[in-house]
């Protein structure tokens, strides 16, 4: 497997798409820092801080990874190197795991590019972090595992699709669909439990709180929250919004996503007919 990894990392170092995504992430982060700085001019208090850029841009990462991971993984199919690896005796499980490890490293590298750009550009322009150290650590830890979960899911999709366009389309579609789902569920959870009812009287108008029939409660509320916490895009959404309920549980969910995606990917890849 070490030979497979060396080969993958050499190919990654020469990958134009990977470097384009990497520098695009840095450019977006730097631009966001400058934008937040310009937005803070003239604001005496309560202006943007480094937290805003550091975590808000996490929302972009699943979209960028859906493209970069798909391009890198399907290149094995396009160039015929995957079939050659199998012919030379490499097991399919090792090939799959080598690709997952490579995609994980490249994804973390893109995340590090974002973090370094946030610090190098953001510190001179914006105020320092306002989050408590443990909260900052929890958000950062969840971000790292979320990125690894995205790499696992997109590796699975790409390894099971020999056509590059199909793999990219499925990966991007999975991000878009789950973001729409997460946004819908998040808005449903934010519906207030009570609403104000105004009752006119002869001399005045009185108001009273009444239960909101649209409020989600009980098992359904727990289910909605679980879906948001479990999906990598749901995690990125909460991290970007800096509005999380179960921040310490999300890394555990990410590990479960990694295990399930990798296991499913290996099982079906071992049965796949490589053309």
C-alpha positions in Angstrom: 0.0 0.0 0.0 3.0 2.3 0.6 3.8 2.1 -3.1 0.2 3.1 -4.0 0.3 6.1 -1.6 3.6 7.3 -3.0 2.2 7.0 -6.5 -0.9 8.9 -5.5 0.9 11.7 -3.8 3.2 12.2 -6.8 0.1 12.4 -8.9 -1.5 14.8 -6.5 1.5 17.1 -6.5 1.1 17.4 -10.3 -2.7 17.7 -10.2 -3.7 21.1 -11.7 -7.3 20.8 -10.4 -6.0 20.3 -6.8 -3.8 23.3 -6.9 -6.5 25.4 -8.5 -8.9 24.5 -5.7 -6.2 25.1 -3.1 -5.4 28.6 -4.3 -9.1 29.4 -4.9 -9.8 28.6 -1.2 -6.9 30.9 -0.2 -8.2 33.7 -2.5 -11.8 33.4 -1.2 -10.5 33.5 2.4 -8.3 36.5 1.8 -11.1 38.3 -0.1 -13.5 37.6 2.8 -11.0 39.1 5.3 -10.6 42.3 3.3 -14.4 42.5 2.8 -15.0 42.1 6.6 -12.4 44.7 7.3 -14.0 47.2 4.9 -17.3 46.5 6.5 -16.0 47.2 9.9 -14.6 50.6 9.1 -16.4 53.2 11.2 -17.9 50.6 13.5 -16.9 51.4 17.1 -18.0 48.2 18.6 -19.6 44.9 17.7 -17.8 44.7 14.3 -16.7 41.6 12.5 -14.0 39.5 14.1 -11.6 36.8 13.0 -14.2 34.2 14.1 -16.5 35.3 11.3 -14.0 34.5 8.5 -12.3 31.5 10.1 -15.5 29.5 10.4 -18.0 31.1 7.9 -15.9 30.0 4.9 -16.2 26.4 6.0 -19.5 26.4 4.1 -17.5 26.5 0.9 -15.3 23.5 1.6 -17.8 20.6 0.8 -18.6 22.2 -2.6 -14.9 22.6 -3.5 -14.0 19.1 -2.2 -16.8 17.5 -4.3 -15.0 18.7 -7.4 -11.4 18.2 -6.4 -11.9 14.7 -5.0 -13.9 13.6 -8.0 -11.4 14.9 -10.5 -8.4 13.2 -8.7 -10.1 9.8 -8.1 -11.6 9.4 -11.5 -8.3 10.2 -13.2 -7.3 6.6 -12.4 -10.2 5.4 -14.6 -9.5 7.9 -17.4 -5.8 7.1 -17.8 -6.3 3.3 -17.3 -3.9 3.2 -14.4 -6.6 1.6 -12.1 -6.9 -1.5 -14.3 -3.1 -1.7 -14.5 -2.9 -1.6 -10.7 -5.3 -4.5 -10.4 -3.5 -6.5 -13.1 -0.2 -6.1 -11.3 -1.6 -7.7 -8.2 -2.8 -4.7 -6.1 -5.9 -5.6 -4.1 -8.9 -3.5 -4.6 -9.3 -2.8 -0.9 -5.7 -1.3 -0.8 -6.4 0.7 -3.9 -9.6 2.1 -2.4 -8.0 2.9 1.0 -5.0 4.5 -0.7 -7.3 6.8 -2.6 -9.2 7.7 0.5 -6.1 8.5 2.4 -4.8 10.6 -0.4 -8.1 12.5 -0.7 -8.2 13.0 3.0 -4.7 14.5 3.0 -5.5 16.8 0.1 -8.8 17.9 1.8 -7.0 18.7 5.0 -4.3 20.5 3.0 -7.0 22.7 1.5 -8.5 23.4 4.9 -5.0 24.3 6.2 -4.7 26.7 3.3 -7.9 28.4 4.4 -6.8 28.6 8.1 -3.3 30.0 7.2 -4.9 32.6 5.0 -7.4 33.5 7.7 -4.6 34.1 10.2 -2.1 35.8 7.9 -4.6 38.2 6.3 -7.2 38.3 9.1 -5.0 39.1 12.1 -3.6 42.4 10.7 -7.1 43.5 9.6 -9.6 42.2 12.1 -9.9 41.8 15.8 -8.7 38.6 17.4 -10.9 35.6 18.1 -13.7 36.1 20.6 -14.7 32.4 21.1 -13.6 30.7 24.4 -10.6 28.4 23.9 -12.6 25.2 24.4 -15.4 26.4 22.1 -12.8 27.3 19.4 -11.2 23.9 19.8 -14.5 22.2 19.5 -15.4 24.1 16.3 -12.0 23.4 14.8 -12.1 19.7 15.7 -15.6 19.4 14.2 -14.3 21.1 11.1 -11.4 18.7 10.6 -13.6 15.6 11.0 -16.3 17.1 8.8 -13.7 17.6 6.0 -12.6 13.9 6.4 -16.2 12.8 6.2 -16.6 14.8 3.0 -13.5 13.1 1.6 -14.9 9.7 2.5 -18.3 10.3 0.9 -16.8 11.8 -2.3 -14.2 9.0 -2.6 -17.0 6.5 -2.4 -19.0 8.2 -5.1 -16.0 8.7 -7.4 -14.7 5.1 -6.9 -18.0 3.7 -7.9 -18.4 5.9 -11.0 -16.0 5.4 -13.9 -17.3 8.4 -15.8 -15.7 11.6 -14.5 -18.7 13.8 -15.4 -21.1 11.5 -13.7 -18.9 11.4 -10.5 -18.6 15.2 -10.4 -22.3 15.6 -11.0 -23.3 13.1 -8.3 -20.9 14.6 -5.8 -22.0 18.2 -6.4 -25.6 17.2 -6.5 -25.2 15.4 -3.1 -23.9 18.7 -1.6 -26.6 20.9 -3.1 -29.5 18.5 -2.2 -28.3 18.0 1.4 -27.7 21.8 1.8 -31.3 22.5 0.7 -32.5 19.8 3.1 -30.4 21.1 6.0 -31.6 24.7 5.4 -35.2 23.6 5.4 -34.8 21.6 8.6 -32.8 24.4 10.3 -35.5 26.9 9.5 -38.2 24.5 10.8 -36.3 24.2 14.1 -36.0 27.9 14.5 -39.8 28.4 14.4 -40.7 29.9 17.8 -42.7 27.8 20.3 -45.2 30.6 20.9 -46.6 33.5 18.8 -48.2 36.7 19.8 -51.9 37.1 19.3 -53.4 40.6 19.4 -56.9 40.9 20.8 -58.8 44.2 20.2 -60.9 45.6 23.0 -63.1 48.7 23.4 -60.3 50.9 24.8 -57.1 49.1 23.9 -55.4 46.2 22.1 -54.1 43.4 24.4 -51.6 40.7 23.4 -51.1 37.2 24.6 -48.7 34.3 23.8 -50.4 31.3 22.3 -48.8 28.0 21.2 -47.5 28.1 17.6 -49.0 25.1 15.7 -46.0 25.1 13.3 -43.5 24.6 16.1 -41.6 21.3 15.8 -41.4 19.3 19.1 -40.9 15.9 20.5 -39.4 13.0 18.4 -39.6 15.0 15.1 -37.5 17.8 16.6 -34.9 15.3 17.7 -34.9 13.6 14.3 -34.4 17.0 12.5 -31.5 17.9 14.7 -29.9 14.5 14.3 -30.1 14.8 10.5 -28.5 18.2 10.6 -25.8 17.0 13.0 -25.1 13.8 11.1 -24.8 15.1 7.5 -21.3 16.6 6.8 -23.1 19.5 5.0 -25.3 20.0 8.0 -22.2 20.2 10.2 -20.5 22.7 7.8 -23.8 24.8 7.9 -23.8 24.9 11.7 -20.1 25.6 11.9 -20.4 28.4 9.3 -23.4 29.9 11.1 -21.6 29.4 14.4 -24.9 28.0 15.7 -24.5 24.5 17.0 -26.4 22.4 19.5 -24.3 19.3 19.7 -20.8 20.5 18.8 -19.0 17.8 20.7 -21.1 15.0 19.2 -20.5 16.0 15.5 -17.0 14.6 15.3 -18.4 11.2 16.4 -21.0 11.4 13.7 -18.3 12.2 11.2 -16.4 9.1 12.2 -19.5 7.1 11.7 -20.0 8.6 8.2 -16.4 7.8 7.4 -16.7 4.2 8.5 -20.0 3.6 6.7 -18.9 5.4 3.4 -15.6 3.5 3.3 -17.2 0.1 4.1 -19.9 0.6 1.5 -17.4 1.9 -1.0 -15.0 -1.0 -0.6 -17.8 -3.7 -0.7 -19.2 -2.4 -4.0 -15.8 -1.5 -5.5 -14.6 -5.1 -5.0 -17.6 -6.3 -7.0 -17.3 -3.6 -9.7 -16.6 -4.6 -13.3 -13.7 -2.3 -14.3 -13.9 -1.5 -18.0 
